[in-house]
Structure formats: structure tokens, C-alpha cells
């Protein structure tokens, strides 16, 4: 099913789907997930997580996913009518991303109810990138 995704992004090693309740809430309300939480940075997610309605049906579904994924490094999107699609360069990154995504979604919903979300400034992005081992890709 995902052979077209892997052909477009040959360094993408794995994809998983997450149906975590907080992510589902964001999907149903069509709210993208902004980067507001440092653990997202540590798993290589430095851009907001987009949300998209992906039509059902094999070819339309795969084409919709291909149009939604920004690049193989981010390779994560909230599918408004399905799940969170979480990818990564290798199984480790794909496997470690759902937990901080779920936590960030819960925090986003809670802070939104209390008056609004504050996005991370560029400084934390630079700090996390500087701390990561240059010989190893971030999880």
C-alpha cells in the first residue's frame, strides 16, 4: 500500500498509524499541531504537523498522503478522516514519534482551553539541533 510513499521518499524507513485520543480530537476539529513542546524537536519534528482530509479509495488515499507529506524528515501528518500517519527515517524514529505527538496534542488542547498556545521560538530549535550528536540522526 505504501510503496508509492517509499518510492517518493526512499530514506523513509517506516510508517505507523496512531489513533491516540488527543490526536483524534485535533483531527476531528481540523486543528494542525503546532510545535509547542520540546520533545517534538528531539524526535526531529521542527515544523508544525499539518492536517489534511485524505479521500478514501486506494489510489486517492495514497495520492492524498503523498500530497500531504512535506518531506521525508517530517514525514508526519494528521489525516482528518483516518489517523495520525507517523513516519521516520528508520523504525526507531517512526516508533518514538507517537508518544511526544500524543503528549503535545494533549497539551495543545489543554492550553487552548486556557487561553491559547504559545509556539516555540527559534532559539529552542537551534539549541536542540546543536545538542544532537552530528554523527547520528535525531530519533
DSSP file (Angstrom, degrees, kcal/mol; ACC not computed):
  #  RESIDUE AA STRUCTURE BP1 BP2  ACC     N-H-->O    O-->H-N    N-H-->O    O-->H-N    TCO  KAPPA ALPHA  PHI   PSI    X-CA   Y-CA   Z-CA
    1    1 A X              0   0    0      0, 0.0     3,-0.4     0, 0.0     4,-0.2   0.000 360.0 360.0 360.0 -39.2    0.0    0.0    0.0
    2    2 A X     >  +     0   0    0      1,-0.2     4,-2.5     2,-0.1     3,-0.3   0.244 360.0 109.5 -98.2  14.4    2.8    2.4    0.9
    3    3 A X  H  > S+     0   0    0      1,-0.2     4,-2.0     2,-0.2    -1,-0.2   0.866  79.4  52.7 -59.4 -35.3    5.2    1.5   -1.9
    4    4 A X  H  > S+     0   0    0     -3,-0.4     4,-2.0     2,-0.2    -1,-0.2   0.874 108.7  50.2 -67.6 -35.8    4.5    4.9   -3.6
    5    5 A X  H  > S+     0   0    0     -3,-0.3     4,-2.2     2,-0.2    -2,-0.2   0.940 112.3  46.8 -64.3 -46.6    5.3    6.7   -0.4
    6    6 A X  H  < S+     0   0    0     -4,-2.5     6,-0.2     1,-0.2    -2,-0.2   0.821 110.7  52.9 -67.4 -31.0    8.6    4.8    0.0
    7    7 A X  H  < S+     0   0    0     -4,-2.0     3,-0.5    -5,-0.2    -1,-0.2   0.905 111.9  45.0 -68.4 -40.6    9.4    5.4   -3.7
    8    8 A X  H  < S+     0   0    0     -4,-2.0     2,-0.4     1,-0.3    -2,-0.2   0.869 127.0  30.5 -70.3 -35.7    8.9    9.2   -3.3
    9    9 A X  S >< S+     0   0    0     -4,-2.2     3,-2.1    -5,-0.2    -1,-0.3  -0.720  70.2 175.1-123.0  78.7   10.9    9.2    0.0
   10   10 A X  T 3  S+     0   0    0     -3,-0.5    -1,-0.1    -2,-0.4    -2,-0.1   0.722  79.0  57.4 -62.9 -21.3   13.5    6.4   -0.3
   11   11 A X  T 3  S+     0   0    0     78,-0.0     2,-0.6    79,-0.0    -1,-0.3   0.503  79.2 106.2 -87.4  -1.5   15.1    7.3    3.0
   12   12 A X    <   -     0   0    0     -3,-2.1    77,-0.3    -6,-0.2     3,-0.1  -0.675  49.4-176.0 -75.6 118.0   11.8    6.9    4.9
   13   13 A X        -     0   0    0     75,-1.9     2,-0.3    -2,-0.6    78,-0.2   0.734  55.5  -2.3 -93.2 -23.4   12.2    3.6    6.7
   14   14 A X  E     -A   88   0A   0     74,-1.6    74,-1.7    76,-0.3     2,-0.4  -0.990  50.6-154.0-163.4 155.1    8.9    3.0    8.3
   15   15 A X  E     -A   87   0A   0     -2,-0.3     2,-0.3    72,-0.2    72,-0.2  -0.992  13.6-178.5-133.7 145.9    5.4    4.4    8.8
   16   16 A X  E     -A   86   0A   0     70,-3.1    70,-3.2    -2,-0.4     2,-0.4  -0.919  20.3-131.4-134.1 162.9    2.9    3.8   11.6
   17   17 A X  E     -A   85   0A   0     -2,-0.3     2,-0.4    68,-0.2    68,-0.2  -0.931  17.1-160.8-114.3 142.2   -0.6    5.0   12.3
   18   18 A X  E     -A   84   0A   0     66,-2.3    66,-2.5    -2,-0.4    -2,-0.0  -0.987  16.8-178.5-125.5 132.6   -1.7    6.4   15.7
   19   19 A X        +     0   0    0     -2,-0.4     5,-0.1    64,-0.2    -1,-0.1  -0.067  27.5 158.6-114.6  30.0   -5.2    6.7   16.9
   20   20 A X     >  -     0   0    0      1,-0.1     4,-2.5    64,-0.1     5,-0.2  -0.247  48.9-121.0 -57.7 142.4   -4.4    8.4   20.3
   21   21 A X  H  > S+     0   0    0      1,-0.2     4,-2.2     2,-0.2     5,-0.1   0.867 109.2  48.6 -60.0 -41.9   -7.4   10.2   21.7
   22   22 A X  H  > S+     0   0    0      2,-0.2     4,-2.0     1,-0.2    -1,-0.2   0.896 113.1  48.1 -67.2 -38.1   -5.8   13.7   21.8
   23   23 A X  H  > S+     0   0    0      1,-0.2     4,-2.5     2,-0.2    -1,-0.2   0.888 110.1  53.1 -66.4 -37.3   -4.6   13.4   18.2
   24   24 A X  H  X S+     0   0    0     -4,-2.5     4,-2.9     2,-0.2     5,-0.2   0.901 106.1  53.3 -63.4 -40.7   -8.0   12.2   17.2
   25   25 A X  H  X S+     0   0    0     -4,-2.2     4,-2.0     1,-0.2    -2,-0.2   0.929 110.7  46.2 -60.7 -45.4   -9.6   15.3   18.9
   26   26 A X  H  X>S+     0   0    0     -4,-2.0     5,-2.5     1,-0.2     4,-0.6   0.911 113.1  50.6 -62.6 -41.3   -7.3   17.5   16.8
   27   27 A X  H ><5S+     0   0    0     -4,-2.5     3,-1.0     1,-0.2    -2,-0.2   0.939 110.7  47.6 -61.9 -47.3   -8.0   15.6   13.7
   28   28 A X  H 3<5S+     0   0    0     -4,-2.9    -1,-0.2     1,-0.3    -2,-0.2   0.864 115.9  44.1 -65.2 -36.3  -11.8   15.8   14.1
   29   29 A X  H 3<5S-     0   0    0     -4,-2.0    -1,-0.3    -5,-0.2    -2,-0.2   0.465 110.5-124.8 -86.8  -0.8  -11.7   19.5   14.9
   30   30 A X  T <<5 +     0   0    0     -3,-1.0     2,-0.6    -4,-0.6    -3,-0.2   0.842  56.8 150.7  61.6  38.6   -9.2   20.0   12.0
   31   31 A X      < -     0   0    0     -5,-2.5    -1,-0.2    -6,-0.2    -2,-0.1  -0.894  40.4-137.8-101.3 120.8   -6.6   21.7   14.1
   32   32 A X        -     0   0    0     -2,-0.6     2,-0.7    19,-0.1    18,-0.2  -0.330  24.7-112.2 -67.8 161.0   -3.0   21.3   13.0
   33   33 A X  B     -D   49   0B   0     16,-1.9    16,-3.3    17,-0.0    -1,-0.1  -0.854  30.4-153.7-100.3 109.1   -0.5   20.6   15.7
   34   34 A X        -     0   0    0     -2,-0.7     2,-1.1    14,-0.2     3,-0.1  -0.383  30.1-100.3 -76.3 160.5    2.0   23.5   16.2
   35   35 A X        +     0   0    0      1,-0.2    85,-2.3    11,-0.1    13,-0.1  -0.713  69.1 135.3 -82.7 102.8    5.5   22.9   17.6
   36   36 A X        +     0   0    0     -2,-1.1     2,-0.4    83,-0.2    -1,-0.2   0.287  52.7  68.4-127.0   4.4    5.0   24.0   21.2
   37   37 A X  S >> S-     0   0    0     -3,-0.1     3,-1.8     1,-0.1     4,-0.7  -0.990  70.7-138.6-141.0 122.5    6.7   21.2   23.1
   38   38 A X  H >> S+     0   0    0     -2,-0.4     4,-1.7     1,-0.3     3,-1.0   0.814  97.6  67.1 -57.0 -37.0   10.5   20.4   23.1
   39   39 A X  H 3> S+     0   0    0      1,-0.3     4,-0.9     2,-0.2    -1,-0.3   0.803  94.5  60.5 -56.7 -25.4   10.1   16.6   22.9
   40   40 A X  H X4>S+     0   0    0     -3,-1.8     5,-2.6     1,-0.2     3,-0.5   0.903 103.8  50.2 -63.8 -38.6    8.8   17.1   19.3
   41   41 A X  H X<5S+     0   0    0     -3,-1.0     3,-1.9    -4,-0.7    -2,-0.2   0.895 104.4  57.8 -64.4 -39.4   12.1   18.8   18.5
   42   42 A X  H 3<5S+     0   0    0     -4,-1.7    97,-0.5     1,-0.3    -1,-0.2   0.722 105.3  50.2 -68.1 -20.1   14.1   15.9   19.9
   43   43 A X  T <<5S-     0   0    0     -4,-0.9    -1,-0.3    -3,-0.5    -2,-0.2   0.147 127.0 -98.1-102.4  19.6   12.3   13.4   17.5
   44   44 A X  T < 5S+     0   0    0     -3,-1.9     2,-1.0     1,-0.2    -3,-0.2   0.604  81.3 133.3  84.3  12.3   13.1   15.6   14.5
   45   45 A X      < +     0   0    0     -5,-2.6    -1,-0.2    -6,-0.2    -2,-0.1  -0.784  11.1 149.9-101.1  94.5    9.8   17.5   14.2
   46   46 A X        +     0   0    0     -2,-1.0     2,-0.3    -5,-0.1    -1,-0.2   0.440  57.0  64.8-102.3  -3.6   10.7   21.1   13.8
   47   47 A X  S    S-     0   0    0     -3,-0.1     3,-0.0     1,-0.1     0, 0.0  -0.841  96.5 -90.4-116.4 155.3    7.7   22.1   11.7
   48   48 A X        -     0   0    0     -2,-0.3     2,-0.7     1,-0.1   -14,-0.2  -0.266  44.8-110.3 -58.8 152.3    4.1   22.2   12.6
   49   49 A X  B     -D   33   0B   0    -16,-3.3   -16,-1.9    -4,-0.1    28,-0.1  -0.785  36.5-138.7 -90.5 115.8    2.2   18.9   11.9
   50   50 A X        -     0   0    0     -2,-0.7    28,-2.9    26,-0.5     2,-0.4  -0.227   8.1-145.2 -72.4 161.7   -0.2   19.5    9.0
   51   51 A X  E     +b   78   0A   0     26,-0.2     2,-0.3   -21,-0.1    28,-0.2  -0.979  21.7 171.8-126.0 142.6   -3.7   18.2    8.9
   52   52 A X  E     -b   79   0A   0     26,-2.2    28,-2.7    -2,-0.4     2,-0.7  -0.999  35.7-123.6-149.9 146.9   -5.4   17.1    5.7
   53   53 A X        -     0   0    0     -2,-0.3     2,-0.6    26,-0.2    26,-0.1  -0.839  32.2-162.6 -86.8 120.6   -8.6   15.4    4.6
   54   54 A X        -     0   0    0     -2,-0.7     7,-0.1    11,-0.0    27,-0.1  -0.931  18.2-122.8-110.7 119.5   -7.4   12.4    2.5
   55   55 A X        -     0   0    0     -2,-0.6     9,-0.2     5,-0.3     2,-0.1  -0.216  26.6-115.5 -61.4 148.2  -10.1   10.9    0.3
   56   56 A X  S    S+     0   0    0      4,-0.1     4,-0.2     5,-0.1    -1,-0.1  -0.337  72.2  81.8 -78.4 166.5  -10.9    7.2    0.7
   57   57 A X  S  > S-     0   0    0      3,-0.1     4,-3.3     1,-0.1     5,-0.3   0.196  86.9 -93.9 102.4 133.7  -10.2    4.7   -2.0
   58   58 A X  H  > S+     0   0    0      1,-0.2     4,-2.3     2,-0.2     5,-0.2   0.872 120.0  35.5 -48.1 -59.0   -6.8    3.1   -2.6
   59   59 A X  H  > S+     0   0    0      1,-0.2     4,-2.4     2,-0.2    -1,-0.2   0.902 120.4  47.8 -69.0 -41.2   -5.4    5.5   -5.3
   60   60 A X  H  > S+     0   0    0      2,-0.2     4,-2.4     1,-0.2    -5,-0.3   0.889 112.0  51.6 -65.2 -38.5   -7.0    8.6   -3.9
   61   61 A X  H  X S+     0   0    0     -4,-3.3     4,-2.2     2,-0.2    -2,-0.2   0.944 112.7  43.3 -63.9 -49.4   -5.8    7.8   -0.4
   62   62 A X  H  X S+     0   0    0     -4,-2.3     4,-2.6    -5,-0.3    -2,-0.2   0.909 114.3  50.6 -65.3 -41.9   -2.2    7.2   -1.4
   63   63 A X  H  X S+     0   0    0     -4,-2.4     4,-2.0    -5,-0.2    -1,-0.2   0.906 109.8  51.6 -61.8 -40.6   -2.2   10.3   -3.6
   64   64 A X  H  X S+     0   0    0     -4,-2.4     4,-1.2     2,-0.2    -2,-0.2   0.899 110.0  48.5 -62.3 -41.5   -3.6   12.4   -0.7
   65   65 A X  H  X S+     0   0    0     -4,-2.2     4,-2.3     1,-0.2     3,-0.5   0.928 110.2  51.5 -64.1 -45.0   -0.8   11.1    1.6
   66   66 A X  H  < S+     0   0    0     -4,-2.6    -2,-0.2     1,-0.2    -1,-0.2   0.871 111.4  48.0 -60.0 -36.9    1.9   11.9   -1.0
   67   67 A X  H  < S+     0   0    0     -4,-2.0    -1,-0.2    -5,-0.2    -2,-0.2   0.728 113.5  48.6 -75.5 -21.7    0.5   15.5   -1.4
   68   68 A X  H  < S+     0   0    0     -4,-1.2    -2,-0.2    -3,-0.5     2,-0.2   0.849  86.6  90.5 -88.3 -37.8    0.3   16.0    2.4
   69   69 A X     <  -     0   0    0     -4,-2.3     3,-0.1     1,-0.2     8,-0.1  -0.428  60.0-160.1 -65.8 128.3    3.8   14.8    3.5
   70   70 A X        -     0   0    0      1,-0.3     2,-0.3     6,-0.2    -1,-0.2   0.937  63.7 -33.8 -75.5 -48.5    6.1   17.8    3.4
   71   71 A X     >  -     0   0    0      5,-0.1     4,-2.6   -62,-0.0    -1,-0.3  -0.955  63.0 -93.5-164.2 171.9    9.4   15.9    3.3
   72   72 A X  T  4 S+     0   0    0     -2,-0.3    17,-0.1     1,-0.2   -63,-0.1   0.743 119.1  58.4 -72.6 -21.2   10.9   12.6    4.5
   73   73 A X  T  4 S+     0   0    0     15,-0.1    -1,-0.2     1,-0.1    16,-0.2   0.912 118.5  29.7 -73.2 -41.5   12.4   14.3    7.6
   74   74 A X  T  4 S+     0   0    0     -3,-0.1    13,-0.3   -29,-0.1    -2,-0.2   0.963  77.6 156.5 -78.6 -57.5    9.0   15.5    8.8
   75   75 A X     <  +     0   0    0     -4,-2.6    12,-1.7     1,-0.1     2,-0.4   0.719  37.1 110.9  39.4  38.0    7.0   12.6    7.3
   76   76 A X  E     + C   0  86A   0     10,-0.2   -26,-0.5    -5,-0.1     2,-0.3  -1.000  35.7 160.2-139.2 136.7    4.2   13.1    9.8
   77   77 A X  E     - C   0  85A   0      8,-2.3     8,-2.7    -2,-0.4     2,-0.6  -0.990  38.4-121.2-151.4 154.7    0.7   14.3    9.2
   78   78 A X  E     -bC  51  84A   0    -28,-2.9   -26,-2.2    -2,-0.3     2,-0.8  -0.899  24.5-150.1 -96.2 119.0   -2.7   14.2   10.8
   79   79 A X  E >   -b   52   0A   0      4,-3.1     3,-2.2    -2,-0.6   -26,-0.2  -0.820   6.5-150.0 -92.0 111.0   -5.2   12.6    8.5
   80   80 A X  T 3  S+     0   0    0    -28,-2.7   -27,-0.2    -2,-0.8    -1,-0.2   0.774  93.1  34.1 -56.3 -31.7   -8.5   14.3    9.3
   81   81 A X  T 3  S+     0   0    0    -29,-0.4    -1,-0.3     2,-0.1   -28,-0.1   0.174 131.3  21.1-111.2  18.0  -10.6   11.3    8.4
   82   82 A X  S <  S-     0   0    0     -3,-2.2     2,-0.3     1,-0.3    -2,-0.1   0.356 102.4 -63.6-143.5 -78.4   -8.3    8.5    9.4
   83   83 A X        -     0   0    0     -6,-0.0    -4,-3.1   -56,-0.0     2,-0.6  -0.904  56.5 -67.5-163.8-176.4   -5.4    8.7   11.9
   84   84 A X  E     -AC  18  78A   0    -66,-2.5   -66,-2.3    -2,-0.3     2,-0.7  -0.870  45.1-148.9 -89.2 126.3   -2.1   10.3   12.5
   85   85 A X  E     -AC  17  77A   0     -8,-2.7    -8,-2.3    -2,-0.6     2,-0.5  -0.879  16.8-170.9 -97.6 118.2    0.4    9.0   10.0
   86   86 A X  E     +AC  16  76A   0    -70,-3.2   -70,-3.1    -2,-0.7     2,-0.2  -0.947   8.1 173.2-118.4 120.0    3.8    8.9   11.6
   87   87 A X  E     +A   15   0A   0    -12,-1.7     2,-0.3    -2,-0.5   -72,-0.2  -0.721   2.6 174.3-118.9 170.9    6.9    8.2    9.5
   88   88 A X  E     -A   14   0A   0    -74,-1.7   -75,-1.9    -2,-0.2   -74,-1.6  -0.978  45.4 -93.2-168.8 160.1   10.6    8.3   10.1
   89   89 A X  S    S-     0   0    0     -2,-0.3     4,-0.4   -77,-0.3   -77,-0.2  -0.687 106.6  -6.1 -79.0  95.8   14.0    7.5    8.7
   90   90 A X  S  > S-     0   0    0     -2,-1.5     4,-1.7   -79,-0.1   -76,-0.3  -0.042  94.1 -81.0  94.4 157.8   14.2    4.0   10.2
   91   91 A X  H  > S+     0   0    0      1,-0.2     4,-2.8   -78,-0.2     5,-0.2   0.836 122.3  63.6 -63.6 -35.5   11.9    2.2   12.5
   92   92 A X  H  > S+     0   0    0      1,-0.2     4,-2.2     2,-0.2    -1,-0.2   0.934 106.3  42.5 -58.0 -47.8   13.3    3.9   15.6
   93   93 A X  H  > S+     0   0    0     -4,-0.4     4,-1.3     1,-0.2    -1,-0.2   0.922 115.9  48.6 -66.5 -42.4   12.2    7.3   14.6
   94   94 A X  H  X S+     0   0    0     -4,-1.7     4,-0.6     1,-0.2    -1,-0.2   0.875 114.8  46.8 -63.0 -36.6    8.8    6.1   13.4
   95   95 A X  H  < S+     0   0    0     -4,-2.8     4,-0.3     1,-0.2    -2,-0.2   0.822 113.1  47.0 -75.7 -32.5    8.4    4.2   16.7
   96   96 A X  H  X S+     0   0    0     -4,-2.2     4,-0.7    43,-0.2     3,-0.2   0.627  97.6  71.8 -88.2 -13.1    9.5    7.0   19.0
   97   97 A X  H  X S+     0   0    0     -4,-1.3     4,-2.0     1,-0.2     5,-0.2   0.853  82.1  66.2 -75.2 -35.4    7.4    9.8   17.5
   98   98 A X  H  X S+     0   0    0     -4,-0.6     4,-2.8     1,-0.2     5,-0.2   0.864  96.7  56.2 -58.7 -36.4    3.8    8.9   18.6
   99   99 A X  H  > S+     0   0    0     -4,-0.3     4,-2.6    -3,-0.2    -1,-0.2   0.966 111.5  39.7 -63.9 -53.7    4.4    9.4   22.3
  100  100 A X  H  X S+     0   0    0     -4,-0.7     4,-2.8     1,-0.2    -1,-0.2   0.852 115.5  54.5 -65.2 -29.1    5.6   13.1   22.0
  101  101 A X  H  X S+     0   0    0     -4,-2.0     4,-2.4     2,-0.2    -2,-0.2   0.940 110.1  45.9 -63.9 -45.7    2.9   13.7   19.4
  102  102 A X  H  X S+     0   0    0     -4,-2.8     4,-2.1    -5,-0.2    -2,-0.2   0.924 115.2  46.9 -62.1 -45.0    0.2   12.4   21.8
  103  103 A X  H  X S+     0   0    0     -4,-2.6     4,-2.5    -5,-0.2    -2,-0.2   0.927 112.6  49.2 -63.2 -45.2    1.6   14.4   24.7
  104  104 A X  H  X S+     0   0    0     -4,-2.8     4,-2.7     1,-0.2    -1,-0.2   0.879 109.9  51.8 -63.4 -38.5    1.9   17.6   22.6
  105  105 A X  H  X S+     0   0    0     -4,-2.4     4,-2.3     2,-0.2    -1,-0.2   0.918 110.3  48.7 -64.4 -42.9   -1.7   17.2   21.3
  106  106 A X  H  X S+     0   0    0     -4,-2.1     4,-2.3     1,-0.2    -2,-0.2   0.924 113.5  46.5 -62.4 -44.4   -2.9   16.8   24.9
  107  107 A X  H  X S+     0   0    0     -4,-2.5     4,-3.0     2,-0.2     5,-0.3   0.899 110.6  53.0 -64.1 -40.6   -1.0   19.9   26.0
  108  108 A X  H  X S+     0   0    0     -4,-2.7     4,-2.1     1,-0.2    -2,-0.2   0.918 111.1  46.3 -61.4 -43.7   -2.2   21.9   23.0
  109  109 A X  H  X S+     0   0    0     -4,-2.3     4,-1.6     2,-0.2    -1,-0.2   0.907 114.9  46.9 -66.3 -41.3   -5.9   21.1   23.8
  110  110 A X  H  X S+     0   0    0     -4,-2.3     4,-0.8     2,-0.2    -2,-0.2   0.924 115.4  44.1 -67.5 -44.3   -5.4   21.9   27.5
  111  111 A X  H  <>S+     0   0    0     -4,-3.0     5,-2.6     1,-0.2     3,-0.3   0.841 109.1  57.5 -71.7 -31.3   -3.6   25.2   26.8
  112  112 A X  H ><5S+     0   0    0     -4,-2.1     3,-1.2    -5,-0.3    -1,-0.2   0.901 105.4  51.4 -63.0 -39.4   -6.1   26.2   24.1
  113  113 A X  H 3<5S+     0   0    0     -4,-1.6    -1,-0.2     1,-0.2    -2,-0.2   0.737 109.3  52.3 -68.0 -21.7   -8.9   25.8   26.7
  114  114 A X  T 3<5S-     0   0    0     -4,-0.8    -1,-0.2    -3,-0.3    -2,-0.2   0.263 137.7 -67.7-101.1  11.0   -6.9   28.1   29.0
  115  115 A X  T < 5S-     0   0    0     -3,-1.2    -3,-0.2    -4,-0.1     2,-0.2   0.368  91.5 -41.0 125.6  -7.3   -6.4   31.0   26.6
  116  116 A X      < -     0   0    0     -5,-2.6     2,-0.4    -6,-0.1    -2,-0.1  -0.506  54.0 -85.9 136.1 159.1   -4.0   29.9   23.8
  117  117 A X        -     0   0    0     -2,-0.2     2,-0.6    -5,-0.1    -9,-0.1  -0.748  27.7-148.2 -97.8 139.7   -1.0   28.0   22.7
  118  118 A X        -     0   0    0     -2,-0.4     2,-0.1   -82,-0.1     3,-0.1  -0.948  17.9-141.2-108.8 118.7    2.5   29.6   22.7
  119  119 A X        -     0   0    0     -2,-0.6   -83,-0.2     1,-0.1     2,-0.1  -0.424  26.5 -99.2 -75.4 151.3    4.7   28.3   19.9
  120  120 A X        -     0   0    0    -85,-2.3    -1,-0.1    -2,-0.1   -85,-0.1  -0.462  37.2-127.7 -67.7 140.5    8.4   27.7   20.5
  121  121 A X    >>  -     0   0    0     -2,-0.1     4,-0.8     1,-0.1     3,-0.6  -0.312  31.7 -96.3 -79.0 171.0   10.7   30.4   19.3
  122  122 A X  H 3> S+     0   0    0      1,-0.2     4,-2.2     2,-0.2     5,-0.2   0.775 114.2  74.7 -61.4 -26.1   13.6   29.7   17.0
  123  123 A X  H 3> S+     0   0    0      1,-0.2     4,-2.5     2,-0.2    -1,-0.2   0.916  94.6  47.2 -58.3 -47.6   16.0   29.5   20.0
  124  124 A X  H <> S+     0   0    0     -3,-0.6     4,-2.6     1,-0.2     5,-0.2   0.886 110.1  54.6 -62.2 -35.2   14.9   26.1   21.3
  125  125 A X  H  X S+     0   0    0     -4,-0.8     4,-2.2     1,-0.2    -1,-0.2   0.946 111.7  43.7 -59.6 -47.9   15.1   24.7   17.7
  126  126 A X  H  X S+     0   0    0     -4,-2.2     4,-2.2     1,-0.2    -2,-0.2   0.893 113.0  52.2 -65.4 -40.6   18.7   25.8   17.4
  127  127 A X  H  X S+     0   0    0     -4,-2.5     4,-1.7    -5,-0.2    -2,-0.2   0.926 110.9  46.0 -63.0 -45.8   19.6   24.6   20.9
  128  128 A X  H  X S+     0   0    0     -4,-2.6     4,-1.3     1,-0.2    -1,-0.2   0.922 112.8  50.2 -64.9 -43.3   18.2   21.1   20.3
  129  129 A X  H  < S+     0   0    0     -4,-2.2     3,-0.2    -5,-0.2    -1,-0.2   0.894 110.2  50.9 -61.2 -39.0   19.9   20.8   17.0
  130  130 A X  H  < S+     0   0    0     -4,-2.2    -1,-0.2     1,-0.2    -2,-0.2   0.837 109.7  50.2 -68.1 -32.7   23.2   21.9   18.5
  131  131 A X  H  < S+     0   0    0     -4,-1.7    -1,-0.2    -5,-0.2    -2,-0.2   0.725  89.5  98.1 -78.8 -21.7   22.9   19.3   21.3
  132  132 A X  S  < S-     0   0    0     -4,-1.3     2,-0.3    -3,-0.2     6,-0.1  -0.423  89.4-101.4 -72.8 142.8   22.2   16.4   19.0
  133  133 A X    >   -     0   0    0      1,-0.2     3,-1.7    -2,-0.1    -1,-0.1  -0.448  25.3-146.0 -61.9 121.2   25.1   14.1   18.0
  134  134 A X  T 3  S+     0   0    0     -2,-0.3    -1,-0.2     1,-0.3    -2,-0.1   0.692  97.3  57.9 -66.7 -15.9   26.1   15.2   14.5
  135  135 A X  T 3  S+     0   0    0      1,-0.1     2,-0.4     2,-0.1    -1,-0.3   0.566 106.2  53.9 -87.5  -8.7   27.0   11.6   13.7
  136  136 A X  S <  S-     0   0    0     -3,-1.7    -1,-0.1     0, 0.0     3,-0.1  -0.987  83.3-122.8-131.7 133.9   23.6   10.3   14.4
  137  137 A X        -     0   0    0     -2,-0.4    -4,-0.1     1,-0.1    -2,-0.1  -0.418  43.8 -95.7 -67.8 147.7   20.2   11.4   13.1
  138  138 A X              0   0    0      1,-0.2   -95,-0.1    -2,-0.1    -1,-0.1  -0.325 360.0 360.0 -62.7 147.8   17.7   12.5   15.7
  139  139 A X              0   0    0    -97,-0.5   -43,-0.2    -3,-0.1   -96,-0.2   0.520 360.0 360.0 -65.0 360.0   15.3    9.9   16.8
